[in-house]
């Protein structure tokens, strides 16, 4: 088995199979350390890492019983809703840095050891990117999301086990904690001044106001709809991220370019974290934040404006 310093070097130097190349935008990067930006890891690369040295693997599939049936060797289970709670009466808000640190310590996560996160790999990719976003907020330098998730791993007939790992608790540092987030006031200001563009990561029917669980349907005025699943493509029977060149072209076609200040929202942060992961971590956009309150907060505030319909369709209205 190779020593940890060798493994860490391999991880930091890894560029995942055409999916983690950075865009060259000509824009100065944000102050966040490049080493702290999460990346993708392929199933092939993860299988090799597991043979080479210690790392943490976190299973964030939505159903606990899928984990109990089987999971990747060494993976600990985390239900994503453990990472959110009501705040000021608003559902699905962030916890305190101390609460996250205690939870990550129980999972055995270390700031100096690689963390690989996987979800089912299709509809719940958003859970893996949400946890990656939180770990990046602590400045964790070695965070990876498994491209294709559990489904791709299983289809390739790689090892899965029912046994739970024997993980010792650690002391995860409680700060500094700086998530790349935007407030409701930031969003309201962007509508007035145009100092940021808004990107709605929800499905088109929710954006248009034809579906949704909240008391008001529609979208924040001026927002561009980019459904998070559009960043994926089918590979075999599973789904992986599209190539950086394809992603860059599709976002640019919507006017979502790296020279802009970007605020992403969805219903409650998780879908937005997927678009944030693509723009900020895979394409290297320097200024991308998530509106944590998202549509769950905005729709409940009757005094805040909304639009329905598709932009440019003639259907939009307050």
Secondary structure, DSSP 8 states (H G I E B T S, - for coil): ---HHHHHHHHHT---TTSS-----SS---SS-GGGS-EEE-HHHHHHHHHHS--EEEE--S-HHHHHH-EETTEEE--GGGGEEEETTEEEEE--HHHHHHHHHHTT--TTS-EEEE--SSTTHHHHHHHHHHHHHTT-S-EEEETTHHHHHHHTT--EE-S-----------------EE-HHHHHHHHHH-SSEEEE-S-HHHHTTSS-SSSS-SB-TT-EE--GGGGEEEETTEEEE--HHHHHHHHHHTT--TTS-EEEE-SSSHHHHHHHIIIIIIS--S-EEEESSHHHHHTT-TTS--B-S-TTTT----
